[in-house]
Amino acid sequence: MHLGALGLFFVAIIDSSVIPLPIPGSTDLLLLFMVAHNGDPWVLAPCAIVGSLIGGYTTWHIGRRGGEAALHRYVPARFLARILQWVEHHPILAVFLPAVLPPPIPLLPFALASGALGVPRNRFLVVFGAARTLRYAFDAWLGVVYGRAVVRLFATTLHKWSSPLLYLFLVLMVGTVCYAVWQVRRHRKSEAAEDRANEAARGDLPLRPQRLRHPSRKWRPSRRLNR
């Protein structure tokens, strides 16, 4: 149970970050599945909410720090102008609606644009947290009310596929974590390279001292050349 809640917590972080998951709405599906299988909704739903808050904040922070470059990197060009206009005129709804509505409503472009356009951090977290609380509370309620029907359907029609699905889920989880670590390291390296380039352009980086030959050391011809 504790491992399941911890796994849901990390899935919720990745699901709200800039790292794409193989299945859209993975947190919703996992929360509904776990509650339907006698999971405690009072533990699982808060884990999903807190994890999603952390992931959403990292996305907002990347947009705040990266600005226009981050938007061009993660948001398709054909949607960028509309998203920026919507966030600029409706900053609260632009955060609340993508966070509360299920897929295929995208969350990443609006969270990045909120950070890039200067939506305050506290306002973003309050609106985003309220939306995620409503969404995951509804998922937990569905799991409680219709949990027996889901378990019965799983036991009768999908029983023979339970082990393959479990292994597939574990493989996806491990692959997602490895991909997330690789993306974070790649993002940090690119940011460090950009910072060094900017400092070099401003002339802030000290010049590397050149090695000077000691004046007392005179050049001596090689003995092989004298032979």
GROMACS elastic network, one bead per residue, 0.5 to 0.9 nm:
[ bonds ]
;  ai    aj funct       b0    kb
    1     4     6  0.50232   500
    1     5     6  0.62763   500
    1     6     6  0.86263   500
    1    39     6  0.72111   500
    1    40     6  0.84779   500
    2     5     6  0.51270   500
    2     6     6  0.61459   500
    2     7     6  0.85458   500
    3     7     6  0.60260   500
    3     8     6  0.85068   500
    4     7     6  0.50694   500
    4     8     6  0.61418   500
    4     9     6  0.85562   500
    4    34     6  0.78290   500
    4    39     6  0.88163   500
    4    44     6  0.84125   500
    5     8     6  0.50355   500
    5     9     6  0.61395   500
    5    10     6  0.88460   500
    5    34     6  0.88446   500
    5    39     6  0.89385   500
    5    43     6  0.72555   500
    5    44     6  0.56441   500
    5    45     6  0.89612   500
    5    47     6  0.64825   500
    5    48     6  0.82970   500
    6    10     6  0.64532   500
    6    11     6  0.86728   500
    6    44     6  0.88877   500
    6    47     6  0.75114   500
    7    10     6  0.53012   500
    7    11     6  0.61678   500
    7    12     6  0.85743   500
    7   173     6  0.85913   500
    8    11     6  0.50511   500
    8    12     6  0.60699   500
    8    13     6  0.86689   500
    8    27     6  0.68400   500
    8    30     6  0.69657   500
    8    31     6  0.71284   500
    8    44     6  0.74121   500
    8    47     6  0.68006   500
    8    48     6  0.61884   500
    8    51     6  0.80955   500
    9    12     6  0.52137   500
    9    13     6  0.64388   500
    9    14     6  0.89615   500
    9    27     6  0.86941   500
    9    44     6  0.82861   500
    9    46     6  0.87852   500
    9    47     6  0.50918   500
    9    48     6  0.53543   500
    9    49     6  0.81801   500
    9    50     6  0.73789   500
    9    52     6  0.78122   500
   10    13     6  0.50340   500
   10    14     6  0.63593   500
   10    15     6  0.84758   500
   10    47     6  0.88379   500
   10    48     6  0.84174   500
   10    51     6  0.63779   500
   10    52     6  0.87132   500
   10   177     6  0.87988   500
   11    14     6  0.52434   500
   11    15     6  0.58907   500
   11    16     6  0.87063   500
   11    21     6  0.87912   500
   11    26     6  0.73633   500
   11    27     6  0.62124   500
   11    30     6  0.86848   500
   11    48     6  0.80951   500
   11    51     6  0.76500   500
   11    52     6  0.84666   500
   11   173     6  0.80961   500
   11   176     6  0.88839   500
   11   177     6  0.89883   500
   12    16     6  0.63677   500
   12    17     6  0.86968   500
   12    26     6  0.79460   500
   12    27     6  0.54704   500
   12    28     6  0.88520   500
   12    47     6  0.80794   500
   12    48     6  0.54577   500
   12    49     6  0.75560   500
   12    50     6  0.80873   500
   12    53     6  0.84212   500
   12    54     6  0.85315   500
   12    55     6  0.71588   500
   13    16     6  0.56034   500
   13    17     6  0.63773   500
   13    48     6  0.81440   500
   13    50     6  0.82131   500
   13    53     6  0.73835   500
   13    54     6  0.59290   500
   13    56     6  0.75883   500
   14    17     6  0.50695   500
   14    18     6  0.75768   500
   14    19     6  0.61583   500
   14    20     6  0.75153   500
   14    21     6  0.74054   500
   14    51     6  0.82681   500
   14    52     6  0.78828   500
   14    55     6  0.61054   500
   14   176     6  0.84022   500
   14   177     6  0.85098   500
   14   180     6  0.76473   500
   15    18     6  0.80666   500
   15    19     6  0.72444   500
   15    20     6  0.68938   500
   15    21     6  0.63908   500
   15    24     6  0.81132   500
   15    25     6  0.74273   500
   15    26     6  0.69590   500
   15    27     6  0.67938   500
   15    51     6  0.89092   500
   15    52     6  0.71571   500
   15    55     6  0.71418   500
   15    56     6  0.87701   500
   16    19     6  0.80051   500
   16    20     6  0.86822   500
   16    51     6  0.83308   500
   16    52     6  0.55630   500
   16    53     6  0.77662   500
   16    54     6  0.80008   500
   16    56     6  0.50894   500
   16    57     6  0.85694   500
   16    58     6  0.85168   500
   16    59     6  0.74289   500
   16    99     6  0.89862   500
   16   107     6  0.74686   500
   16   108     6  0.72787   500
   17    20     6  0.75990   500
   17    52     6  0.82780   500
   17    54     6  0.83902   500
   17    56     6  0.58658   500
   17    57     6  0.81479   500
   17    58     6  0.64451   500
   17    59     6  0.53234   500
   17    60     6  0.89099   500
   17   108     6  0.71729   500
   18    55     6  0.82656   500
   18    56     6  0.88346   500
   18    58     6  0.82490   500
   18    59     6  0.60615   500
   18    62     6  0.87435   500
   18    74     6  0.77558   500
   18   108     6  0.64551   500
   18   112     6  0.88275   500
   19   176     6  0.86932   500
   19   179     6  0.81933   500
   19   180     6  0.64198   500
   19   183     6  0.75187   500
   20    23     6  0.85161   500
   20    24     6  0.82916   500
   20   176     6  0.86650   500
   20   180     6  0.89204   500
   21    24     6  0.65320   500
   21    25     6  0.85553   500
   21    26     6  0.73819   500
   21   172     6  0.89286   500
   21   176     6  0.69654   500
   22    26     6  0.82092   500
   22   172     6  0.79019   500
   22   176     6  0.83003   500
   23    26     6  0.56116   500
   24    27     6  0.84937   500
   24   102     6  0.87474   500
   24   103     6  0.63378   500
   24   104     6  0.75591   500
   25    28     6  0.53686   500
   25    29     6  0.64468   500
   25    30     6  0.87173   500
   25   102     6  0.67683   500
   25   103     6  0.61786   500
   25   104     6  0.86039   500
   26    29     6  0.51969   500
   26    30     6  0.60154   500
   26    31     6  0.84401   500
   27    30     6  0.51839   500
   27    31     6  0.59468   500
   27    32     6  0.84440   500
   27    48     6  0.70396   500
   27    52     6  0.87879   500
   27   136     6  0.86157   500
   28    31     6  0.52213   500
   28    32     6  0.60705   500
   28    33     6  0.84649   500
   28    48     6  0.86616   500
   28   102     6  0.84134   500
   28   135     6  0.84140   500
   28   136     6  0.68982   500
   28   139     6  0.64482   500
   28   140     6  0.88520   500
   29    32     6  0.52256   500
   29    33     6  0.60233   500
   29    34     6  0.85772   500
   29   139     6  0.83872   500
   30    33     6  0.50577   500
   30    34     6  0.60601   500
   30    35     6  0.85450   500
   31    34     6  0.52440   500
   31    35     6  0.61060   500
   31    36     6  0.84048   500
   31    39     6  0.88106   500
   31    41     6  0.84442   500
   31    44     6  0.68334   500
   31    45     6  0.72291   500
   31    48     6  0.76108   500
   31   136     6  0.77881   500
   31   139     6  0.68767   500
   31   140     6  0.67550   500
   31   143     6  0.79663   500
   32    35     6  0.53265   500
   32    36     6  0.60053   500
   32    37     6  0.86343   500
   32   136     6  0.88873   500
   32   139     6  0.57069   500
   32   140     6  0.60328   500
   32   141     6  0.85679   500
   32   142     6  0.69890   500
   32   143     6  0.50137   500
   32   144     6  0.85597   500
   32   147     6  0.82524   500
   33    36     6  0.51371   500
   33    37     6  0.63393   500
   33    39     6  0.86082   500
   33   143     6  0.70502   500
   33   147     6  0.82475   500
   33   150     6  0.81682   500
   33   151     6  0.87999   500
   34    37     6  0.50870   500
   34    38     6  0.68736   500
   34    39     6  0.52535   500
   34    40     6  0.82768   500
   34    41     6  0.86069   500
   34    44     6  0.80701   500
   34   143     6  0.78943   500
   35    38     6  0.54761   500
   35    40     6  0.62487   500
   35    41     6  0.59192   500
   35    44     6  0.76146   500
   35   139     6  0.87477   500
   35   140     6  0.63181   500
   35   141     6  0.86540   500
   35   142     6  0.85852   500
   35   143     6  0.50774   500
   35   144     6  0.63965   500
   35   147     6  0.70164   500
   36    39     6  0.66937   500
   36   140     6  0.84822   500
   36   142     6  0.82873   500
   36   144     6  0.62180   500
   36   145     6  0.85369   500
   36   146     6  0.72815   500
   36   148     6  0.67393   500
   36   149     6  0.85344   500
   36   150     6  0.64951   500
   36   151     6  0.64881   500
   37   143     6  0.83129   500
   37   147     6  0.69043   500
   37   148     6  0.81813   500
   37   150     6  0.83997   500
   37   151     6  0.65358   500
   38    41     6  0.87374   500
   38   143     6  0.89211   500
   38   144     6  0.83419   500
   38   147     6  0.78951   500
   39    42     6  0.88835   500
   39    43     6  0.82299   500
   39    44     6  0.72983   500
   39   143     6  0.89924   500
   40    43     6  0.55161   500
   40    44     6  0.61586   500
   40    45     6  0.84773   500
   41    45     6  0.55436   500
   41    46     6  0.82336   500
   41   137     6  0.83539   500
   41   140     6  0.56917   500
   41   141     6  0.79858   500
   41   143     6  0.83143   500
   41   144     6  0.77748   500
   42    45     6  0.59861   500
   42    46     6  0.67894   500
   42   140     6  0.85630   500
   43    46     6  0.57815   500
   43    47     6  0.64260   500
   43    48     6  0.89581   500
   44    47     6  0.51396   500
   44    48     6  0.63128   500
   44    49     6  0.87337   500
   44   140     6  0.80731   500
   45    48     6  0.51569   500
   45    49     6  0.62169   500
   45    50     6  0.87148   500
   45   133     6  0.80525   500
   45   136     6  0.59235   500
   45   137     6  0.62908   500
   45   139     6  0.82934   500
   45   140     6  0.64730   500
   46    50     6  0.59880   500
   46    51     6  0.83189   500
   46   133     6  0.80727   500
   46   136     6  0.83777   500
   46   137     6  0.86996   500
   47    50     6  0.53551   500
   47    51     6  0.59989   500
   47    52     6  0.83949   500
   48    51     6  0.52381   500
   48    52     6  0.59800   500
   48    53     6  0.85590   500
   48   132     6  0.85012   500
   48   133     6  0.88086   500
   48   136     6  0.70986   500
   49    52     6  0.51551   500
   49    53     6  0.61792   500
   49    54     6  0.87963   500
   49   129     6  0.71041   500
   49   132     6  0.59881   500
   49   133     6  0.60339   500
   49   136     6  0.69540   500
   49   137     6  0.89691   500
   50    53     6  0.50360   500
   50    54     6  0.63841   500
   50    55     6  0.87564   500
   50   129     6  0.82177   500
   51    54     6  0.51984   500
   51    55     6  0.63068   500
   51    56     6  0.85717   500
   52    55     6  0.50551   500
   52    56     6  0.59258   500
   52    57     6  0.84231   500
   52   128     6  0.89420   500
   52   129     6  0.81766   500
   52   132     6  0.74061   500
   53    56     6  0.50672   500
   53    57     6  0.60235   500
   53    58     6  0.86326   500
   53   125     6  0.70908   500
   53   128     6  0.72233   500
   53   129     6  0.62278   500
   53   132     6  0.80301   500
   54    57     6  0.51793   500
   54    58     6  0.63387   500
   54    59     6  0.87965   500
   55    58     6  0.52215   500
   55    59     6  0.64014   500
   55    60     6  0.87575   500
   56    59     6  0.51285   500
   56    60     6  0.62145   500
   56    61     6  0.85800   500
   56   107     6  0.89230   500
   56   108     6  0.84431   500
   56   111     6  0.69805   500
   56   125     6  0.81013   500
   56   128     6  0.76923   500
   57    61     6  0.60105   500
   57    62     6  0.85566   500
   57   111     6  0.83865   500
   57   121     6  0.81598   500
   57   124     6  0.82647   500
   57   125     6  0.71477   500
   58    62     6  0.61486   500
   58    63     6  0.86480   500
   59    62     6  0.51581   500
   59    63     6  0.63506   500
   59    64     6  0.86244   500
   59   108     6  0.72110   500
   59   111     6  0.61382   500
   59   112     6  0.58354   500
   59   115     6  0.79167   500
   60    63     6  0.51483   500
   60    64     6  0.61042   500
   60    65     6  0.86407   500
   60   108     6  0.89481   500
   60   110     6  0.88909   500
   60   111     6  0.53118   500
   60   112     6  0.51977   500
   60   113     6  0.77472   500
   60   114     6  0.64771   500
   60   116     6  0.77695   500
   60   119     6  0.89670   500
   60   121     6  0.80342   500
   60   124     6  0.82313   500
   61    65     6  0.60238   500
   61    66     6  0.82206   500
   61   112     6  0.78188   500
   61   115     6  0.61135   500
   61   116     6  0.84975   500
   61   121     6  0.86146   500
   62    65     6  0.51956   500
   62    66     6  0.56119   500
   62    67     6  0.78363   500
   62    70     6  0.70521   500
   62   112     6  0.68429   500
   62   115     6  0.72691   500
   62   116     6  0.82215   500
   63    66     6  0.51612   500
   63    67     6  0.53036   500
   63    68     6  0.79256   500
   63    69     6  0.86369   500
   63    70     6  0.58862   500
   63    71     6  0.69593   500
   63   111     6  0.74822   500
   63   113     6  0.62474   500
   63   114     6  0.71940   500
   63   117     6  0.82722   500
   64    67     6  0.55974   500
   64    70     6  0.87281   500
   64   112     6  0.73886   500
   64   113     6  0.81931   500
   64   114     6  0.77470   500
   64   117     6  0.74360   500
   64   118     6  0.68030   500
   64   119     6  0.87745   500
   65    70     6  0.81877   500
   65   115     6  0.77593   500
   65   116     6  0.72894   500
   66    69     6  0.56749   500
   66    71     6  0.77606   500
   66   115     6  0.88378   500
   66   116     6  0.71966   500
   66   191     6  0.89872   500
   67    70     6  0.55387   500
   67    71     6  0.66000   500
   67   112     6  0.83463   500
   67   113     6  0.81382   500
   67   115     6  0.75798   500
   67   117     6  0.77141   500
   68    71     6  0.50950   500
   68    72     6  0.62751   500
   68    73     6  0.85721   500
   68   113     6  0.87456   500
   68   116     6  0.68225   500
   69    72     6  0.52530   500
   69    73     6  0.61479   500
   69    74     6  0.88368   500
   70    74     6  0.62386   500
   70    75     6  0.81018   500
   70   112     6  0.75718   500
   70   113     6  0.89890   500
   70   116     6  0.82129   500
   71    74     6  0.55041   500
   71    75     6  0.53745   500
   71    76     6  0.83663   500
   71    77     6  0.88430   500
   71    80     6  0.75687   500
   71   109     6  0.74632   500
   71   112     6  0.66446   500
   71   113     6  0.68780   500
   71   116     6  0.77897   500
   72    75     6  0.56133   500
   72    76     6  0.70233   500
   72    77     6  0.68080   500
   72    80     6  0.78605   500
   73    76     6  0.79685   500
   74   108     6  0.80897   500
   74   109     6  0.73272   500
   74   112     6  0.84844   500
   75    78     6  0.85472   500
   75    79     6  0.71599   500
   75    80     6  0.62644   500
   75   108     6  0.80331   500
   75   109     6  0.57367   500
   75   112     6  0.86221   500
   76    79     6  0.56900   500
   76    80     6  0.62675   500
   76   109     6  0.87396   500
   77    80     6  0.51502   500
   77    81     6  0.76387   500
   78    81     6  0.72667   500
   78    82     6  0.83150   500
   79    82     6  0.56114   500
   79    83     6  0.62120   500
   79    84     6  0.87093   500
   79   109     6  0.88249   500
   80    83     6  0.52477   500
   80    84     6  0.61329   500
   80    85     6  0.85765   500
   80   109     6  0.80231   500
   80   113     6  0.88827   500
   81    84     6  0.52689   500
   81    85     6  0.61743   500
   81    86     6  0.86441   500
   82    85     6  0.51194   500
   82    86     6  0.61051   500
   82    87     6  0.86088   500
   83    86     6  0.50964   500
   83    87     6  0.61006   500
   83    88     6  0.84472   500
   83    94     6  0.84265   500
   83   109     6  0.71893   500
   83   110     6  0.66375   500
   83   113     6  0.73331   500
   84    87     6  0.52167   500
   84    88     6  0.59961   500
   84    89     6  0.86276   500
   84   110     6  0.81031   500
   84   113     6  0.63041   500
   84   114     6  0.85236   500
   84   117     6  0.79650   500
   85    88     6  0.51473   500
   85    89     6  0.62402   500
   85    90     6  0.83486   500
   86    89     6  0.53597   500
   86    90     6  0.56390   500
   86    91     6  0.73726   500
   86    93     6  0.87165   500
   86    94     6  0.65850   500
   86   110     6  0.87971   500
   87    90     6  0.51768   500
   87    92     6  0.79124   500
   87    93     6  0.79860   500
   87    94     6  0.53507   500
   87    95     6  0.80069   500
   87   110     6  0.70042   500
   87   113     6  0.68137   500
   87   114     6  0.64967   500
   87   117     6  0.78487   500
   87   119     6  0.88182   500
   88    91     6  0.58893   500
   88    94     6  0.87373   500
   88   113     6  0.88049   500
   88   114     6  0.83447   500
   88   117     6  0.71813   500
   88   119     6  0.89321   500
   89    94     6  0.88402   500
   90    93     6  0.55347   500
   90    94     6  0.58408   500
   90    95     6  0.87217   500
   91    94     6  0.51857   500
   91    95     6  0.65816   500
   91    96     6  0.88311   500
   91   114     6  0.71490   500
   91   119     6  0.70100   500
   91   124     6  0.87785   500
   92    95     6  0.54131   500
   92    96     6  0.61036   500
   92    97     6  0.85466   500
   92   119     6  0.89106   500
   92   123     6  0.81152   500
   92   124     6  0.77602   500
   92   127     6  0.68372   500
   92   128     6  0.89949   500
   93    97     6  0.56356   500
   93    98     6  0.82748   500
   93   127     6  0.86308   500
   94    97     6  0.60769   500
   94    98     6  0.68136   500
   94    99     6  0.88056   500
   94   110     6  0.62423   500
   94   111     6  0.82809   500
   94   114     6  0.80455   500
   95    98     6  0.60392   500
   95    99     6  0.63014   500
   95   100     6  0.88114   500
   95   107     6  0.80507   500
   95   110     6  0.63972   500
   95   111     6  0.66131   500
   95   114     6  0.75334   500
   95   124     6  0.70454   500
   95   127     6  0.66956   500
   95   128     6  0.61717   500
   95   131     6  0.84422   500
   96    99     6  0.52721   500
   96   100     6  0.61107   500
   96   101     6  0.84955   500
   96   124     6  0.88778   500
   96   127     6  0.58108   500
   96   128     6  0.58470   500
   96   129     6  0.87726   500
   96   130     6  0.78352   500
   96   131     6  0.55546   500
   96   132     6  0.85331   500
   97   100     6  0.53157   500
   97   101     6  0.58799   500
   97   105     6  0.85498   500
   97   107     6  0.87952   500
   97   131     6  0.75084   500
   98   101     6  0.54576   500
   98   102     6  0.76908   500
   98   103     6  0.86546   500
   98   105     6  0.58743   500
   98   106     6  0.61531   500
   98   107     6  0.50709   500
   98   108     6  0.86788   500
   98   110     6  0.74524   500
   98   111     6  0.88143   500
   98   131     6  0.85901   500
   99   102     6  0.78300   500
   99   105     6  0.86122   500
   99   106     6  0.85260   500
   99   107     6  0.62371   500
   99   127     6  0.88149   500
   99   128     6  0.62404   500
   99   129     6  0.85268   500
   99   130     6  0.89081   500
   99   131     6  0.55718   500
   99   132     6  0.60207   500
   99   135     6  0.80208   500
  100   128     6  0.82590   500
  100   130     6  0.84546   500
  100   132     6  0.57616   500
  100   133     6  0.83371   500
  100   134     6  0.68784   500
  100   135     6  0.53525   500
  100   136     6  0.87054   500
  101   104     6  0.85021   500
  101   105     6  0.65174   500
  101   106     6  0.89706   500
  101   131     6  0.84788   500
  101   135     6  0.74073   500
  102   105     6  0.61896   500
  102   106     6  0.85772   500
  102   135     6  0.82354   500
  103   106     6  0.66445   500
  103   107     6  0.88005   500
  106   109     6  0.68246   500
  106   110     6  0.77068   500
  107   110     6  0.56684   500
  107   111     6  0.62544   500
  107   112     6  0.87130   500
  108   111     6  0.52809   500
  108   112     6  0.61296   500
  108   113     6  0.85262   500
  109   112     6  0.52564   500
  109   113     6  0.60409   500
  109   114     6  0.85368   500
  110   113     6  0.50230   500
  110   114     6  0.59976   500
  110   115     6  0.86977   500
  111   114     6  0.50962   500
  111   115     6  0.65328   500
  111   116     6  0.87637   500
  111   124     6  0.85830   500
  112   115     6  0.53027   500
  112   116     6  0.61861   500
  112   117     6  0.86143   500
  113   117     6  0.58605   500
  113   118     6  0.83761   500
  113   119     6  0.85999   500
  114   117     6  0.53878   500
  114   118     6  0.62581   500
  114   119     6  0.51775   500
  114   120     6  0.83586   500
  114   124     6  0.77517   500
  115   118     6  0.53091   500
  115   119     6  0.58066   500
  115   120     6  0.78666   500
  115   121     6  0.79633   500
  115   124     6  0.86753   500
  116   119     6  0.77607   500
  118   121     6  0.84170   500
  119   122     6  0.87408   500
  119   123     6  0.72161   500
  119   124     6  0.66644   500
  120   123     6  0.54017   500
  120   124     6  0.61911   500
  120   125     6  0.87258   500
  121   124     6  0.51161   500
  121   125     6  0.61656   500
  121   126     6  0.86322   500
  122   125     6  0.51535   500
  122   126     6  0.61122   500
  122   127     6  0.85891   500
  123   126     6  0.52233   500
  123   127     6  0.61413   500
  123   128     6  0.83150   500
  124   127     6  0.53836   500
  124   128     6  0.58063   500
  124   129     6  0.82202   500
  125   128     6  0.50822   500
  125   129     6  0.56724   500
  125   130     6  0.83238   500
  126   129     6  0.51829   500
  126   130     6  0.60995   500
  126   131     6  0.86343   500
  127   130     6  0.52214   500
  127   131     6  0.62656   500
  127   132     6  0.86834   500
  128   131     6  0.52225   500
  128   132     6  0.61895   500
  128   133     6  0.85441   500
  129   132     6  0.51456   500
  129   133     6  0.59777   500
  129   134     6  0.86621   500
  130   133     6  0.51057   500
  130   134     6  0.63749   500
  130   135     6  0.87053   500
  131   134     6  0.53332   500
  131   135     6  0.62586   500
  131   136     6  0.87446   500
  132   135     6  0.50010   500
  132   136     6  0.59894   500
  132   137     6  0.81572   500
  133   136     6  0.54983   500
  133   137     6  0.58019   500
  133   138     6  0.83847   500
  134   137     6  0.52534   500
  134   138     6  0.61493   500
  134   139     6  0.87341   500
  135   138     6  0.52766   500
  135   139     6  0.64185   500
  135   140     6  0.88524   500
  136   140     6  0.61176   500
  136   141     6  0.84886   500
  137   140     6  0.50846   500
  137   141     6  0.61631   500
  137   142     6  0.86660   500
  138   142     6  0.62292   500
  138   143     6  0.86522   500
  139   142     6  0.51283   500
  139   143     6  0.63127   500
  139   144     6  0.87730   500
  140   143     6  0.50251   500
  140   144     6  0.62637   500
  140   145     6  0.86921   500
  141   144     6  0.50789   500
  141   145     6  0.60703   500
  141   146     6  0.82969   500
  142   145     6  0.52475   500
  142   146     6  0.56727   500
  142   147     6  0.71855   500
  143   146     6  0.54706   500
  143   148     6  0.84640   500
  143   150     6  0.81652   500
  144   147     6  0.51428   500
  144   148     6  0.80667   500
  145   148     6  0.77239   500
  145   149     6  0.87785   500
  146   149     6  0.54452   500
  146   150     6  0.63579   500
  146   151     6  0.87915   500
  147   150     6  0.51083   500
  147   151     6  0.61324   500
  147   152     6  0.85378   500
  148   151     6  0.50519   500
  148   152     6  0.59844   500
  148   153     6  0.84802   500
  149   152     6  0.50569   500
  149   153     6  0.60892   500
  149   154     6  0.84931   500
  150   153     6  0.51461   500
  150   154     6  0.61120   500
  150   155     6  0.85811   500
  151   154     6  0.50049   500
  151   155     6  0.60345   500
  151   156     6  0.86201   500
  152   155     6  0.50575   500
  152   156     6  0.61171   500
  152   157     6  0.84516   500
  153   156     6  0.53565   500
  153   157     6  0.58600   500
  153   158     6  0.71033   500
  153   159     6  0.87699   500
  154   157     6  0.57709   500
  154   159     6  0.60005   500
  154   162     6  0.81473   500
  155   158     6  0.59864   500
  155   160     6  0.86098   500
  155   162     6  0.87322   500
  156   159     6  0.60038   500
  156   160     6  0.88806   500
  157   160     6  0.77532   500
  157   161     6  0.86453   500
  158   161     6  0.52514   500
  158   162     6  0.63492   500
  159   162     6  0.53091   500
  159   163     6  0.83467   500
  160   163     6  0.73390   500
  160   164     6  0.83777   500
  161   164     6  0.54798   500
  161   165     6  0.60409   500
  161   166     6  0.85295   500
  162   165     6  0.52599   500
  162   166     6  0.61095   500
  162   167     6  0.87252   500
  163   166     6  0.50405   500
  163   167     6  0.62161   500
  163   168     6  0.85110   500
  164   167     6  0.51516   500
  164   168     6  0.60171   500
  164   169     6  0.85144   500
  165   169     6  0.60485   500
  165   170     6  0.86052   500
  166   169     6  0.50828   500
  166   170     6  0.62688   500
  166   171     6  0.86677   500
  167   170     6  0.50599   500
  167   171     6  0.61456   500
  167   172     6  0.85735   500
  168   171     6  0.50946   500
  168   172     6  0.61509   500
  168   173     6  0.85435   500
  169   172     6  0.50952   500
  169   173     6  0.60991   500
  169   174     6  0.86933   500
  170   174     6  0.62086   500
  170   175     6  0.84846   500
  171   174     6  0.52413   500
  171   175     6  0.60246   500
  171   176     6  0.84217   500
  172   175     6  0.50403   500
  172   176     6  0.58825   500
  172   177     6  0.85160   500
  173   176     6  0.51033   500
  173   177     6  0.62055   500
  173   178     6  0.86608   500
  174   177     6  0.51990   500
  174   178     6  0.62139   500
  174   179     6  0.85377   500
  175   178     6  0.51736   500
  175   179     6  0.60422   500
  175   180     6  0.84678   500
  176   179     6  0.50417   500
  176   180     6  0.59796   500
  176   181     6  0.86316   500
  177   181     6  0.62433   500
  177   182     6  0.86217   500
  178   181     6  0.51980   500
  178   182     6  0.62170   500
  178   183     6  0.86262   500
  179   182     6  0.50499   500
  179   183     6  0.60859   500
  179   184     6  0.85930   500
  180   183     6  0.51046   500
  180   184     6  0.61506   500
  180   185     6  0.86369   500
  181   184     6  0.51825   500
  181   185     6  0.62407   500
  181   186     6  0.85553   500
  182   185     6  0.52547   500
  182   186     6  0.60807   500
  182   187     6  0.85395   500
  183   187     6  0.59704   500
  183   188     6  0.85304   500
  184   187     6  0.50703   500
  184   188     6  0.61594   500
  184   189     6  0.86141   500
  185   188     6  0.51248   500
  185   189     6  0.61736   500
  185   190     6  0.86299   500
  186   189     6  0.51526   500
  186   190     6  0.62015   500
  186   191     6  0.85959   500
  187   190     6  0.51692   500
  187   191     6  0.61310   500
  187   192     6  0.85837   500
  188   191     6  0.50604   500
  188   192     6  0.60711   500
  188   193     6  0.85495   500
  189   192     6  0.50739   500
  189   193     6  0.61307   500
  189   194     6  0.86058   500
  190   193     6  0.50651   500
  190   194     6  0.61700   500
  190   195     6  0.86023   500
  191   194     6  0.50779   500
  191   195     6  0.61288   500
  191   196     6  0.86237   500
  192   195     6  0.50706   500
  192   196     6  0.61995   500
  192   197     6  0.85804   500
  193   196     6  0.51686   500
  193   197     6  0.61501   500
  193   198     6  0.86333   500
  194   197     6  0.50072   500
  194   198     6  0.61030   500
  194   199     6  0.85526   500
  195   198     6  0.51153   500
  195   199     6  0.61160   500
  195   200     6  0.84985   500
  196   199     6  0.50964   500
  196   200     6  0.60265   500
  196   201     6  0.85149   500
  196   205     6  0.79446   500
  197   200     6  0.50807   500
  197   201     6  0.61211   500
  197   202     6  0.86743   500
  198   201     6  0.50286   500
  198   202     6  0.62608   500
  198   203     6  0.85518   500
  198   204     6  0.87042   500
  199   202     6  0.50993   500
  199   203     6  0.60312   500
  199   204     6  0.51216   500
  199   205     6  0.59182   500
  200   204     6  0.59778   500
  200   205     6  0.54792   500
  200   206     6  0.86697   500
  201   204     6  0.77758   500
  201   205     6  0.87376   500
  202   205     6  0.80964   500
  203   206     6  0.76927   500
  205   208     6  0.89195   500
  206   209     6  0.86802   500
  207   210     6  0.88384   500
  209   212     6  0.89594   500
  212   215     6  0.86567   500
  213   216     6  0.85257   500
  213   217     6  0.72155   500
  214   217     6  0.54882   500
  214   218     6  0.83663   500
  215   218     6  0.71402   500
  217   220     6  0.89269   500
  220   223     6  0.87793   500
  221   224     6  0.84226   500
  221   225     6  0.69823   500
  221   226     6  0.76025   500
  222   225     6  0.53996   500
  222   226     6  0.68356   500
  223   226     6  0.51800   500
  223   227     6  0.65062   500
  224   227     6  0.53395   500
